[in-house]
Amino acid sequence: MSEIQTFFEGHNLFITGGTGFIGKILVEKVLRGLPKVGKVYLLMRGKKGKDIQDRFDEYFNSDLFNSVRETDPSAFKKVIPVNGDVTKPCLGLSDPDRKKLINEVTLVIHSAATTKFDEPLDVAVSINVDAVVEIIKFCRELKKLKVAVHVSTAFIRMNLKCIEEKVYPIPMSHEEVKNTIDIIKRRNLSEKDEEEFTKILLGEYPNTYVFTKSIAEGIVKEKASDLPFLIFRFPIALGTYKEPFTGWVDIVQGINQGVIWLGMGLVRILLVPNRKDHLYIVPADFVCNALIASIWDFDKNLKRISATTTDTNCLPVYNYVNGDKNPLTKDIFESVARGRGRRFMPSTAVYFPDATVVKSKRTFDILNIFFHLLPALIGDFILKILGKKPKLYKFYQKGFKLLKAGEFFMETKWSFENKNIETLWEKLSEDDKRLFQFDMRDVDWHNALIEVWKGVLKYIVKDETNPQKERETLRRYYKLLVIHRTLQTIFFTFIIWFIWKVFCGRSFFS
């Protein structure tokens, strides 16, 4: 076995957020890549009318676990669901479960979070902040704790030239933000007033997600400096690049939702101030490999520090990002998207996918009215005439909210320090570099983006992938192209006529 595999031998993990996108990939890698790992406890809660046993019975049905199912199906027995909820006191654990975990768990990975940018403040605080407080309390009770990980976001601040691998000053204490939420509830504010109040409260922070993740990091530093905690940050996660196969993805939000709507022809205008700016996106399987390696590295460093000094109060931060050595720029992303649209257009496309990229926010706001709002209103009017339920304006509202949330990432120029990750990679043996690949220099962005988009079509849009389907998609592509060019011709003809009428026509009749 490799060094990392040997380290994890016999360790019992406790994972929050294991049912999420990154969580599932992490569990799969643990089962497949760490053959001697002990038990894997997954904190789960009932959802959508299903109790945790129903959810757990469906958990391994995904194609993601095919490799484990084929090579070592007995590994699934290591995974044990635990009924609980990170938003509740004591994580909502029963006394028997709590006692068992206290005696057995050695490694904790807290990845549960809400990543919605427009989440109401009280919900974001409950999931992203209160849960951290409960996790720290839980870790203090564990008798055999070796390492605990708080999974955070690389976009922790937006007003700095470089995001360093350190914890930044906390914007509000836990007590202050809880008191603020109590004030909002007592005032019984309307939804609009609450949004305005929240916007003032956030200040320089773009949304409740970044705001609460920043508070959470501060709480870990303040309340858990004497515990073996590390903070692992990463930016936007794509689908899997290599493991267990390329293109697996199951989340319909953020960048995936954006590219789906682009592919469907619903998003016509994009605000991109500078095409040469970096897009900070990383493959999800590389994220999990780097996270696993970070746990090994932190434990190794902690033992070294303990051997030389009695001061073990340290909180290392690992920024896992795609840096300058193999950057993904916005123009690369655009060229790949445009170059492959014909072959991989979703079957759900309603219009020809050909978004216009603009640099100016003012231009974007104007064109948004003509290319998004007005078509939605006209379309709903036509649907009403046909006796059908209008729905396009609702799509517009969702799309506009998504574009506004994306402005934060498109307009901010980021730079990151990632020395801890780079140093970690150099420490790995050749076996571990092969088993736990996360070196961003090895990513072929052109191939990665195409494979992930194919995964989106397969696992989210549910498009079939066969020659007949490709031919149908190609026919639909050219049909929508003809409609698009025809409407463009009519539009520009009208503009020319209008200009002539205003200027030339006036002088002629005068």
C-alpha positions in Angstrom: 0.0 0.0 0.0 1.0 3.6 -0.5 1.8 6.0 2.3 -1.6 7.7 2.2 -3.4 4.3 2.1 -1.3 3.1 5.0 -2.2 6.2 7.1 -5.9 5.7 6.6 -5.7 2.0 7.6 -8.2 1.4 10.5 -9.3 5.0 10.7 -13.1 5.5 11.1 -14.5 8.5 9.3 -17.4 10.8 10.1 -18.6 12.8 7.1 -21.2 15.5 6.9 -22.5 16.5 3.5 -21.8 13.0 2.2 -25.0 13.0 0.2 -24.0 16.1 -1.7 -22.1 16.3 -5.0 -18.6 16.4 -3.6 -19.6 14.2 -0.7 -20.6 11.3 -3.0 -17.4 11.5 -5.0 -15.4 11.6 -1.7 -17.2 8.5 -0.4 -16.6 6.7 -3.6 -12.9 7.5 -3.6 -12.5 6.5 0.1 -14.1 3.1 -0.7 -12.1 2.5 -3.9 -8.8 4.2 -3.0 -8.4 3.4 0.7 -8.9 -0.4 0.9 -8.0 -0.7 4.6 -10.1 2.2 5.9 -12.4 1.4 8.8 -16.0 2.5 9.0 -17.4 5.5 7.2 -20.2 7.1 9.1 -22.5 9.3 7.0 -24.7 11.9 8.7 -28.0 11.8 6.9 -31.5 13.3 7.5 -34.9 12.5 6.2 -35.8 14.4 3.0 -38.8 14.8 0.7 -40.8 12.2 2.6 -38.0 9.6 2.8 -36.3 8.5 6.0 -32.6 8.0 6.1 -32.8 4.2 5.4 -34.8 4.9 2.2 -32.2 7.5 1.1 -29.4 5.2 2.0 -30.9 2.3 0.0 -30.8 4.6 -3.0 -27.4 6.1 -2.3 -25.2 3.5 -4.1 -27.6 3.1 -7.1 -25.7 5.8 -9.0 -23.3 5.0 -11.9 -20.6 6.7 -9.8 -20.3 3.6 -7.7 -20.1 1.1 -10.6 -16.3 0.6 -10.2 -16.7 -0.2 -6.5 -19.6 -2.5 -7.2 -17.6 -4.4 -9.7 -14.2 -4.7 -7.9 -15.2 -4.8 -4.2 -18.9 -4.8 -3.4 -18.2 -5.7 0.2 -16.7 -2.2 0.7 -20.3 -0.8 0.8 -20.7 -2.5 4.2 -18.2 0.0 5.6 -20.6 2.8 5.1 -23.0 3.4 8.0 -25.8 5.9 7.8 -26.4 8.0 11.0 -29.6 9.8 11.6 -28.9 13.5 12.3 -29.0 17.1 11.1 -26.2 19.7 11.1 -28.7 22.4 11.8 -29.8 20.9 15.1 -28.2 21.0 18.5 -25.8 18.1 19.1 -26.2 17.4 15.3 -29.5 15.9 16.0 -27.8 12.6 17.0 -29.5 10.1 19.3 -27.7 9.2 22.5 -26.7 5.6 21.4 -25.3 7.0 18.0 -23.5 9.8 19.8 -21.8 7.4 22.2 -20.8 5.0 19.5 -19.3 7.9 17.4 -17.5 9.3 20.4 -15.7 6.0 21.0 -14.9 5.1 17.4 -14.5 8.1 15.1 -10.9 9.3 14.4 -11.3 11.5 11.3 -14.0 14.1 10.7 -14.8 15.8 7.4 -17.4 18.6 7.6 -18.5 19.4 4.1 -22.2 20.0 4.6 -23.2 23.5 3.4 -25.7 25.4 1.4 -24.0 26.8 -1.7 -27.0 28.8 -2.9 -25.9 32.4 -3.3 -29.3 33.9 -2.6 -30.2 31.8 0.4 -32.0 33.8 3.1 -29.6 34.9 5.9 -31.2 32.7 8.6 -31.0 29.6 6.5 -27.4 30.2 5.4 -26.3 30.9 9.0 -28.1 27.8 10.3 -26.4 25.5 7.8 -23.0 27.2 7.3 -22.3 28.7 10.7 -24.4 27.1 13.4 -23.4 23.6 12.1 -19.7 24.5 12.5 -20.3 25.3 16.2 -21.9 22.0 16.7 -19.2 20.1 14.8 -16.5 21.7 17.1 -18.5 20.6 20.2 -18.8 17.1 18.7 -15.1 16.9 18.0 -14.2 17.9 21.5 -16.1 14.8 22.7 -14.3 12.4 20.4 -11.9 10.2 22.3 -9.7 9.3 19.4 -9.8 12.3 17.1 -6.7 12.6 14.8 -7.8 15.2 12.2 -10.9 17.3 11.5 -11.5 19.1 8.2 -13.7 22.1 7.6 -14.4 22.4 3.9 -14.7 26.0 2.8 -14.7 28.1 -0.4 -11.7 29.6 -2.2 -13.8 32.8 -2.8 -13.6 33.8 0.9 -12.9 37.4 0.2 -13.3 39.7 -2.8 -11.5 42.9 -1.9 -8.0 41.5 -1.8 -5.4 41.2 -4.6 -4.5 37.7 -3.4 -6.3 35.2 -1.2 -3.7 33.7 1.0 -3.7 30.4 2.9 -4.7 31.9 6.2 -7.9 32.7 8.0 -9.1 36.3 7.6 -10.7 38.5 10.3 -14.2 37.5 11.0 -16.9 39.9 9.6 -19.3 39.1 12.5 -19.2 36.9 15.6 -21.5 34.0 15.9 -23.4 35.8 18.7 -23.7 39.0 16.6 -25.1 37.3 13.5 -27.6 35.3 15.6 -28.8 38.4 17.4 -29.2 40.1 14.0 -31.4 37.3 12.7 -33.5 37.6 15.9 -34.0 41.3 15.2 -35.1 40.5 11.6 -37.6 38.0 12.9 -39.0 40.3 15.6 -39.4 43.1 13.1 -41.4 40.7 10.9 -39.9 42.3 7.8 -41.4 41.7 4.3 -39.3 39.6 1.9 -38.2 42.7 0.0 -37.2 44.6 3.2 -35.4 41.6 4.5 -33.4 41.4 1.3 -32.5 45.1 1.5 -31.5 44.8 5.2 -29.3 41.7 4.3 -27.6 43.6 1.5 -26.7 46.4 3.9 -25.5 43.8 6.5 -23.3 42.0 3.9 -21.4 45.1 3.0 -18.4 44.1 0.8 -19.5 40.5 0.7 -21.4 39.6 -2.5 -23.9 37.1 -1.0 -24.9 35.2 2.1 -22.9 32.1 1.0 -19.5 33.8 1.1 -20.5 35.9 4.1 -21.4 32.8 6.2 -18.5 30.7 5.0 -16.2 33.6 6.2 -17.8 33.6 9.6 -17.5 29.8 9.8 -13.7 29.9 9.2 -13.4 32.6 11.9 -15.3 30.4 14.3 -13.0 27.4 13.6 -10.0 29.6 14.3 -11.5 31.1 17.5 -13.1 28.0 19.0 -11.0 25.1 17.7 -7.4 26.4 17.7 -6.5 23.7 20.2 -8.0 20.9 18.1 -6.4 19.2 15.1 -8.4 21.2 12.5 -7.5 22.1 9.0 -9.4 24.3 6.5 -9.6 23.0 2.9 -10.8 25.5 0.3 -11.7 25.0 -3.3 -13.5 27.2 -6.0 -16.2 26.0 -8.4 -16.1 22.2 -8.9 -16.7 20.6 -12.3 -17.8 17.0 -12.8 -15.2 14.3 -12.6 -12.2 14.4 -14.9 -10.6 11.0 -14.5 -12.1 9.0 -11.5 -13.9 6.8 -11.4 -14.7 7.9 -15.0 -14.9 11.2 -16.8 -18.0 13.4 -16.8 -20.0 12.3 -13.7 -22.1 15.1 -12.3 -25.5 15.2 -10.6 -26.0 18.8 -9.4 -28.3 21.3 -11.2 -27.1 24.6 -9.9 -24.4 27.2 -10.3 -22.2 26.7 -13.4 -24.1 23.5 -14.5 -27.4 25.3 -14.5 -25.8 28.2 -16.4 -24.3 26.1 -19.2 -27.6 24.1 -19.5 -29.5 27.4 -20.1 -26.8 28.5 -22.5 -27.1 25.2 -24.4 -30.9 25.6 -24.4 -30.6 29.0 -26.0 -32.4 30.7 -23.0 -29.4 32.8 -22.0 -28.6 35.3 -24.9 -26.3 37.9 -23.2 -23.3 37.3 -20.9 -21.3 40.0 -19.1 -17.6 39.2 -19.4 -15.5 42.3 -18.7 -12.2 40.7 -19.6 -12.0 37.4 -21.6 -8.4 36.9 -20.5 -9.3 36.7 -16.8 -9.0 33.3 -15.2 -11.9 31.0 -14.4 -11.2 29.2 -11.1 -12.7 25.8 -11.7 -11.4 22.4 -10.6 -12.4 18.8 -11.4 -14.4 17.3 -8.5 -12.4 14.1 -8.4 -9.2 16.1 -8.1 -10.8 18.1 -5.2 -11.4 14.9 -3.3 -7.9 13.5 -3.9 -6.4 16.7 -2.7 -8.6 16.7 0.4 -7.6 13.1 1.3 -3.9 14.0 0.8 -4.3 17.1 2.9 -5.5 15.0 5.9 -2.4 12.8 5.5 -0.1 15.8 5.2 -1.6 17.6 8.2 -1.3 14.6 10.5 2.3 14.2 9.4 3.1 17.9 10.0 1.3 17.8 13.4 3.4 14.9 14.6 6.6 16.7 13.5 5.5 19.9 15.3 4.6 17.9 18.4 8.0 16.3 18.4 9.8 19.7 18.4 7.5 22.0 20.4 4.6 21.9 22.9 2.7 24.5 20.9 0.4 22.5 18.6 -2.1 25.3 18.1 -2.0 25.7 14.4 -4.7 26.0 11.8 -3.4 25.3 8.3 -5.3 26.3 5.2 -5.1 24.5 1.9 -6.2 26.6 -1.1 -6.8 24.1 -3.9 -7.2 26.1 -7.1 -6.1 26.1 -10.7 -3.3 28.7 -10.6 -1.0 30.3 -13.2 0.7 27.1 -14.2 -2.3 25.8 -16.2 -4.9 28.6 -16.2 -8.4 28.3 -17.6 -9.3 31.7 -19.1 -12.8 32.8 -20.0 -11.9 33.0 -23.7 -10.8 29.3 -23.7 -14.1 28.4 -22.0 -16.0 30.4 -24.7 -14.1 28.8 -27.6 -14.8 25.3 -26.4 -18.4 26.0 -25.8 -18.9 27.6 -29.3 -16.8 25.0 -31.1 -18.7 22.0 -29.8 -22.3 23.3 -29.7 -23.3 21.6 -32.9 -22.5 18.1 -31.6 -23.6 18.4 -28.0 -26.7 20.6 -28.1 -29.3 19.4 -25.5 -32.5 17.9 -26.8 -34.4 20.4 -24.6 -33.0 23.4 -26.6 -35.8 25.9 -27.3 -33.7 28.3 -29.4 -30.3 28.4 -31.2 -27.5 28.6 -28.6 -25.5 31.6 -29.5 -25.0 34.0 -26.6 -23.5 37.5 -27.1 -20.6 38.4 -24.8 -20.4 42.1 -23.7 -17.9 43.9 -21.6 -20.0 46.8 -20.2 -22.5 46.3 -17.5 -24.6 49.2 -18.9 -24.7 47.5 -22.3 -25.6 44.2 -20.6 -28.5 45.8 -18.7 -29.8 47.3 -22.0 -29.5 44.2 -24.1 -30.9 42.1 -21.2 -34.2 43.9 -21.7 -34.3 43.3 -25.5 -32.9 39.7 -25.6 -34.3 38.3 -22.3 -37.2 40.3 -20.8 -39.1 41.3 -23.9 -39.0 37.9 -25.6 -40.3 36.4 -22.3 -43.2 38.8 -22.1 -44.1 38.4 -25.8 -43.8 34.7 -25.5 -46.1 34.6 -22.5 -48.6 36.8 -24.3 -48.6 34.4 -27.2 -49.1 31.4 -24.8 -52.1 33.2 -23.3 -53.6 33.7 -26.7 -53.1 30.0 -27.4 -54.8 29.1 -24.1 -51.7 27.8 -22.5 -50.2 28.7 -19.1 -47.6 31.5 -19.4 -44.2 30.4 -17.9 -41.5 32.3 -19.8 -41.4 35.3 -17.5 -40.7 32.9 -14.6 -37.9 31.4 -16.5 -36.6 34.9 -17.1 -36.7 35.7 -13.4 -34.7 32.5 -12.6 -32.2 33.2 -15.4 -31.7 36.8 -14.4 -31.1 35.8 -10.8 -28.5 33.3 -12.0 -26.8 35.9 -14.1 -26.7 38.4 -11.3 -25.2 35.8 -9.0 -22.6 35.1 -11.6 -21.6 38.7 -11.9 -19.6 38.3 -8.7 -17.3 35.7 -10.3 -17.2 37.3 -13.7 -16.3 40.8 -12.6 -13.9 40.1 -9.7 -10.3 39.5 -10.6 -8.9 36.7 -8.4 -5.5 35.6 -7.3 -4.7 32.8 -4.9 -1.8 31.6 -2.9 -1.5 27.7 -3.0 1.9 26.9 -1.5 0.6 24.3 0.9 -1.0 22.4 -2.0 2.0 22.7 -4.2 4.3 21.6 -1.4 2.0 18.7 -0.6 2.1 17.4 -4.2 5.9 17.4 -4.1 5.9 15.4 -0.8 3.8 12.5 -2.4 5.4 9.3 -3.4 5.1 8.2 -7.0 2.5 5.7 -6.0 0.4 8.3 -4.2 0.7 10.7 -7.1 -0.8 8.0 -9.3 -3.5 7.0 -6.8 -4.5 10.5 -5.7 -3.9 12.6 -8.7 -4.7 16.3 -8.2 -1.9 18.2 -10.0 -3.8 20.8 -12.1 -0.9 21.0 -14.6 -2.1 17.6 -15.9 -5.6 18.9 -16.9 -6.4 19.3 -20.6 -9.0 22.0 -20.3 -10.4 21.4 -23.8 -11.0 17.7 -23.1 -12.2 18.3 -19.5 -14.8 20.9 -20.5 -16.2 18.7 -23.3 -16.4 15.5 -21.1 -18.1 17.4 -18.3 -20.6 18.9 -20.7 -21.3 15.4 -22.0 -21.8 14.3 -18.4 -24.3 17.1 -17.9 -26.3 16.0 -20.9 -26.3 12.4 -19.8 -26.9 12.7 -16.0 -28.8 15.9 -15.7 -30.6 16.6 -19.0 -31.0 12.8 -19.4 -30.1 12.9 -23.1 -29.4 9.5 -24.7 -26.0 9.1 -26.4 -26.3 7.1 -29.6 -25.8 7.8 -33.3 -29.5 8.2 -34.0 -29.8 10.7 -31.2 -26.8 12.7 -32.5 -28.4 12.8 -35.9 -31.7 14.1 -34.5 -29.8 16.7 -32.4 -27.9 17.8 -35.5 -31.1 18.3 -37.5 -32.6 20.3 -34.6 -29.4 22.4 -34.5 -29.6 23.4 -38.1 -33.4 24.0 -37.9 -32.9 26.4 -34.9 -29.9 28.0 -36.8 -32.2 28.8 -39.8 -34.8 30.3 -37.5 -32.1 32.3 -35.7 -30.6 33.7 -38.9 -34.1 34.5 -40.3 -35.0 36.5 -37.2 -31.6 38.2 -37.2 -32.2 39.3 -40.8 -35.7 40.6 -40.0 -34.3 42.4 -36.9 -31.4 44.1 -38.7 -33.6 44.9 -41.7 -36.0 46.7 -39.3 -33.1 48.6 -37.7 -31.9 49.8 -41.1 -35.4 50.8 -42.2 -35.9 52.6 -38.9 -32.7 54.6 -39.2 -33.5 55.4 -42.8 -37.0 56.5 -41.9 -35.7 58.7 -39.1 -32.9 60.4 -41.0 -33.2 60.0 -44.7 -37.0 59.8 -44.8 -37.4 63.0 -42.8 -35.2 65.1 -45.1 -36.9 63.6 -48.2 -40.4 64.6 -47.2 -39.3 68.0 -45.9 
